[in-house]
Amino acid sequence: MDDDKTSAGQATQRKLSFLQTLKAVAWGMLGIRKGAGYREDTARLNPVHLVIAALLAGALFVVVLISIVRWAVASLS
């Protein structure tokens, strides 16, 4: 039973931090991640952090696009 606790503790320690998850999501959005790094990250990602980071990255992407469009429309006037 102690082996189960040790392996569960090691699995928790191996999880990426939220900032590391943000970095992995950013690389994924750019599409320039190496295969080995991708496999390593997917094995260590925390699903909750991944969902939150993806939502934040998506919202940031939309805000940037809206800002670019507003700037382009304002510069035409």
Rosetta constraint file for C-alpha pairs under 8 A:
AtomPair CA 1 CA 5 HARMONIC 6.73 0.50
AtomPair CA 2 CA 6 HARMONIC 6.21 0.50
AtomPair CA 3 CA 7 HARMONIC 6.13 0.50
AtomPair CA 4 CA 8 HARMONIC 6.08 0.50
AtomPair CA 5 CA 9 HARMONIC 6.04 0.50
AtomPair CA 6 CA 10 HARMONIC 6.14 0.50
AtomPair CA 7 CA 11 HARMONIC 6.12 0.50
AtomPair CA 8 CA 12 HARMONIC 6.30 0.50
AtomPair CA 9 CA 13 HARMONIC 6.26 0.50
AtomPair CA 10 CA 14 HARMONIC 6.18 0.50
AtomPair CA 11 CA 15 HARMONIC 6.71 0.50
AtomPair CA 14 CA 44 HARMONIC 6.16 0.50
AtomPair CA 15 CA 44 HARMONIC 4.72 0.50
AtomPair CA 15 CA 45 HARMONIC 5.80 0.50
AtomPair CA 15 CA 46 HARMONIC 6.06 0.50
AtomPair CA 16 CA 20 HARMONIC 5.71 0.50
AtomPair CA 16 CA 21 HARMONIC 6.13 0.50
AtomPair CA 16 CA 41 HARMONIC 7.84 0.50
AtomPair CA 16 CA 44 HARMONIC 5.82 0.50
AtomPair CA 16 CA 45 HARMONIC 5.61 0.50
AtomPair CA 16 CA 46 HARMONIC 6.62 0.50
AtomPair CA 17 CA 21 HARMONIC 6.18 0.50
AtomPair CA 18 CA 22 HARMONIC 6.20 0.50
AtomPair CA 18 CA 49 HARMONIC 5.82 0.50
AtomPair CA 18 CA 53 HARMONIC 7.76 0.50
AtomPair CA 19 CA 23 HARMONIC 6.27 0.50
AtomPair CA 20 CA 24 HARMONIC 6.25 0.50
AtomPair CA 21 CA 25 HARMONIC 6.18 0.50
AtomPair CA 21 CA 45 HARMONIC 6.64 0.50
AtomPair CA 21 CA 46 HARMONIC 7.79 0.50
AtomPair CA 21 CA 49 HARMONIC 6.56 0.50
AtomPair CA 21 CA 50 HARMONIC 6.25 0.50
AtomPair CA 21 CA 53 HARMONIC 6.89 0.50
AtomPair CA 22 CA 26 HARMONIC 6.11 0.50
AtomPair CA 22 CA 50 HARMONIC 7.68 0.50
AtomPair CA 22 CA 53 HARMONIC 5.49 0.50
AtomPair CA 22 CA 54 HARMONIC 7.89 0.50
AtomPair CA 23 CA 27 HARMONIC 6.23 0.50
AtomPair CA 24 CA 28 HARMONIC 6.14 0.50
AtomPair CA 24 CA 41 HARMONIC 7.05 0.50
AtomPair CA 25 CA 29 HARMONIC 6.15 0.50
AtomPair CA 25 CA 50 HARMONIC 7.52 0.50
AtomPair CA 25 CA 53 HARMONIC 6.83 0.50
AtomPair CA 25 CA 54 HARMONIC 6.52 0.50
AtomPair CA 25 CA 57 HARMONIC 7.63 0.50
AtomPair CA 26 CA 30 HARMONIC 6.33 0.50
AtomPair CA 26 CA 57 HARMONIC 7.49 0.50
AtomPair CA 27 CA 31 HARMONIC 6.05 0.50
AtomPair CA 27 CA 32 HARMONIC 6.18 0.50
AtomPair CA 27 CA 33 HARMONIC 5.79 0.50
AtomPair CA 28 CA 32 HARMONIC 6.97 0.50
AtomPair CA 28 CA 33 HARMONIC 6.48 0.50
AtomPair CA 33 CA 37 HARMONIC 6.72 0.50
AtomPair CA 33 CA 38 HARMONIC 6.32 0.50
AtomPair CA 34 CA 38 HARMONIC 6.14 0.50
AtomPair CA 35 CA 39 HARMONIC 6.23 0.50
AtomPair CA 36 CA 40 HARMONIC 6.20 0.50
AtomPair CA 37 CA 41 HARMONIC 6.07 0.50
AtomPair CA 38 CA 42 HARMONIC 6.12 0.50
AtomPair CA 39 CA 43 HARMONIC 6.32 0.50
AtomPair CA 40 CA 44 HARMONIC 6.57 0.50
AtomPair CA 41 CA 45 HARMONIC 5.83 0.50
AtomPair CA 45 CA 49 HARMONIC 7.52 0.50
AtomPair CA 45 CA 50 HARMONIC 6.78 0.50
AtomPair CA 46 CA 50 HARMONIC 6.10 0.50
AtomPair CA 47 CA 51 HARMONIC 6.26 0.50
AtomPair CA 48 CA 52 HARMONIC 6.34 0.50
AtomPair CA 49 CA 53 HARMONIC 5.92 0.50
AtomPair CA 50 CA 54 HARMONIC 5.99 0.50
AtomPair CA 51 CA 55 HARMONIC 6.19 0.50
AtomPair CA 52 CA 56 HARMONIC 6.20 0.50
AtomPair CA 53 CA 57 HARMONIC 6.01 0.50
AtomPair CA 54 CA 58 HARMONIC 5.99 0.50
AtomPair CA 55 CA 59 HARMONIC 6.10 0.50
AtomPair CA 56 CA 60 HARMONIC 6.08 0.50
AtomPair CA 57 CA 61 HARMONIC 6.09 0.50
AtomPair CA 58 CA 62 HARMONIC 6.31 0.50
AtomPair CA 59 CA 63 HARMONIC 6.20 0.50
AtomPair CA 60 CA 64 HARMONIC 6.13 0.50
AtomPair CA 61 CA 65 HARMONIC 6.23 0.50
AtomPair CA 62 CA 66 HARMONIC 6.16 0.50
AtomPair CA 63 CA 67 HARMONIC 6.10 0.50
AtomPair CA 64 CA 68 HARMONIC 6.20 0.50
AtomPair CA 65 CA 69 HARMONIC 6.25 0.50
AtomPair CA 66 CA 70 HARMONIC 6.12 0.50
AtomPair CA 67 CA 71 HARMONIC 6.10 0.50
AtomPair CA 68 CA 72 HARMONIC 6.08 0.50
AtomPair CA 69 CA 73 HARMONIC 6.09 0.50
AtomPair CA 70 CA 74 HARMONIC 6.01 0.50
AtomPair CA 71 CA 75 HARMONIC 6.10 0.50
AtomPair CA 72 CA 76 HARMONIC 6.46 0.50
AtomPair CA 73 CA 77 HARMONIC 6.79 0.50
